[in-house]
Amino acid sequence: SRELRAVKDLSVLVDWCHRRGLQVIFAKHENGTYVELEGMITIAANASIEKQVFYLLHECGHHLISQHPGEPNRFVNGYNQMDSRVIRTFNHRLACLEEEIEAWQRGRNLARKLNLNPPKIRF
């Protein structure tokens, strides 16, 4: 029953992504990635369906963060930073960590909004 629920939740999330112009690819990959410029999310095909739901929720969280250019960008020193002098700084590492936490939070909020009920899993 948990796997069936996870399959349904995964389908709902993929549909949500498609409606927003995001391509979701399942491939031999570690966890998940979101590439804003390509409008693409890649999810580990070899992960359990439940983990795929969690990974996709998290990557959707990254997408949601990127969709609010008007709000102050707390993550300006994070992943998008290309300056090698900045990348080596504590501020860069902290901005990346803050973005990861925010992506998990937004993914959790998206799950609530879509009436998904992903089980708690141990990584």
GIFEN-V474063 format. One record per helix or strand. SS is the DSSP state (h for helix, s for strand). FROM is the first residue (numbers start at 1). LEN is the number of residues. If there is no record, write none. Layout:
ss:from:len
SS:FROM:LEN
SS:FROM:LEN
//
This chain:
ss:from:len
h:2:18
s:23:5
s:32:4
h:36:3
s:40:5
h:49:18
h:84:4
h:90:24
//
